[in-house]
């Protein structure tokens, strides 16, 4: 007999004050407004109400193998039932953060961001593509902070100036949530890989 998931219970939305108090380094001075200046952004970003499918939970480049018929996703111990926008945002997060770690490859990483976004959204047939695009775009700034100041920071960003850049961009995007992933790519490109 196969595995049958139990019905999903309603999850109480997280309150803004409980999140901002848990983010290490939140009190560092920044030139853009922080989350506390825009609490209305929290429900749109952190409400856990979109339950559509089994989500891998750790779609990063290291967990994607090239198989004979396409990608093979490994290491799914973080899987959960939720929003597929999370997996897309999680992988895109790594591509953008690696622009700081490997600056000479920033152009190719930004191109990979665009290609993954377009290819993924072209394949969305269960809802309007702009809906998942918006949700992924609104998850990304929180993921930026999580991978810098959260419980599982990326091991490859060690320079404080790089961490500060991520925090500054994330806070700006959290204060004024983007409507699509292309907006995040544009902001990131102007900060990391200036367009001439």
C-alpha positions in Angstrom: 0.0 0.0 0.0 1.3 3.5 -0.9 1.9 6.4 1.4 -1.3 8.5 1.9 -0.8 12.0 3.4 -2.9 13.1 6.3 -5.2 16.1 5.6 -3.4 19.4 6.1 -4.5 21.4 9.1 -4.8 25.1 9.0 -1.6 26.9 10.0 -1.7 30.1 12.0 0.1 32.9 10.2 3.3 34.0 11.9 3.2 37.5 13.4 5.7 40.1 12.1 7.1 40.8 15.6 8.0 37.2 16.2 9.9 36.9 12.8 11.9 40.2 13.0 12.9 39.4 16.6 14.4 36.0 15.4 16.5 37.3 12.5 20.0 37.7 13.8 21.5 41.0 12.8 18.2 42.7 12.4 19.4 45.7 14.4 22.3 46.4 12.1 21.9 49.9 10.5 20.8 49.8 6.8 20.0 52.6 4.3 16.6 51.1 3.4 13.6 50.6 5.6 13.4 47.3 7.6 10.6 44.9 8.0 9.3 46.7 11.1 8.7 49.7 8.8 6.4 47.7 6.6 4.5 45.1 8.6 1.9 44.9 5.9 4.4 42.9 3.8 4.4 40.0 6.2 1.1 38.4 5.5 1.9 38.4 1.8 5.3 36.9 2.3 5.0 34.5 5.2 1.4 33.4 5.3 1.5 29.6 5.0 -1.7 29.0 3.1 -0.7 27.8 -0.4 -0.8 24.1 -0.2 -0.6 22.6 -3.7 2.0 19.8 -3.9 4.8 18.0 -2.4 7.7 20.4 -2.2 11.3 19.2 -2.2 12.4 21.9 0.3 16.1 22.0 -0.7 16.3 22.5 -4.4 19.8 23.9 -4.6 22.3 23.2 -7.5 24.1 20.6 -5.3 20.9 18.5 -5.1 20.2 18.4 -8.9 21.9 15.7 -11.0 21.8 15.5 -14.7 19.9 12.3 -15.7 19.4 10.8 -19.1 15.8 12.1 -19.3 16.3 15.3 -17.4 17.1 16.5 -13.9 17.1 14.2 -11.0 16.5 15.8 -7.6 18.2 14.2 -4.6 18.4 14.8 -0.8 14.7 15.4 -0.2 14.7 15.1 3.6 13.3 18.6 3.9 10.2 17.7 1.7 6.8 19.1 2.8 3.3 19.7 1.4 3.1 23.3 0.3 3.8 25.9 -2.3 5.9 25.0 -5.4 7.0 28.6 -5.5 9.3 27.8 -2.6 11.4 25.3 -4.6 11.8 27.7 -7.4 12.7 30.6 -5.1 15.1 28.4 -3.1 17.1 27.4 -6.2 17.1 31.0 -7.6 18.3 32.2 -4.2 21.4 30.1 -4.6 22.1 31.4 -8.1 21.9 35.0 -6.9 24.0 34.5 -3.8 26.7 32.8 -5.8 27.1 36.0 -7.8 28.8 37.4 -4.8 30.9 34.3 -4.2 32.0 34.0 -7.8 31.8 37.5 -9.2 33.5 36.6 -12.5 30.5 34.2 -13.2 27.8 36.7 -12.2 26.7 37.3 -15.8 26.3 33.5 -16.4 24.5 33.1 -13.0 22.1 35.9 -13.8 21.5 34.3 -17.2 20.8 30.9 -15.5 18.4 32.8 -13.1 16.5 34.1 -16.1 16.5 30.8 -18.0 15.3 28.8 -15.0 12.6 31.4 -14.3 11.3 31.4 -17.9 11.5 27.7 -18.3 9.8 26.9 -15.0 7.0 29.5 -15.6 6.5 28.2 -19.2 5.8 24.8 -17.7 3.2 26.0 -15.1 -0.2 24.6 -16.1 -1.9 24.3 -12.7 -2.4 28.0 -12.2 -1.7 31.3 -13.9 2.1 31.7 -14.2 2.1 35.2 -12.9 0.6 33.9 -9.6 3.5 31.6 -8.8 6.0 34.2 -10.2 4.7 36.7 -7.7 4.8 34.2 -4.8 8.3 33.1 -5.6 9.4 36.8 -6.0 8.0 37.6 -2.5 9.7 34.5 -0.9 13.1 35.3 -2.3 14.0 38.3 -0.1 13.2 36.3 3.1 15.3 33.4 1.7 18.2 35.9 1.2 18.1 36.8 4.9 17.6 33.2 6.0 20.8 32.0 4.1 22.8 34.8 5.7 21.5 35.2 9.2 19.3 32.1 9.7 19.9 28.7 11.2 21.5 27.3 8.0 23.6 30.0 6.4 25.4 29.4 3.1 29.0 28.4 3.8 30.4 30.2 0.8 29.6 33.8 1.8 32.1 34.7 4.5 32.9 38.3 3.7 31.0 40.8 5.9 30.6 43.2 3.0 28.9 40.5 0.9 26.5 39.7 3.8 25.8 43.4 4.2 24.9 43.6 0.5 22.5 40.7 0.8 20.9 42.2 3.9 20.5 45.6 2.3 18.9 44.2 -0.9 16.7 41.8 1.0 15.4 44.5 3.3 14.7 46.8 0.4 12.7 44.1 -1.4 10.8 43.2 1.8 9.9 46.8 2.4 8.6 47.1 -1.2 7.6 43.6 -2.3 8.3 42.8 -6.0 5.6 41.5 -8.3 7.8 39.2 -10.3 11.1 37.5 -10.4 12.3 39.7 -13.2 12.2 42.6 -10.8 14.5 40.8 -8.4 16.9 39.9 -11.2 17.0 43.5 -12.3 17.7 44.8 -8.7 20.4 42.1 -8.2 22.0 42.8 -11.5 22.3 46.5 -10.8 23.9 45.8 -7.4 26.2 42.9 -8.3 26.8 43.0 -12.1 26.0 46.6 -13.2 24.4 46.9 -16.6 26.1 49.4 -18.8 
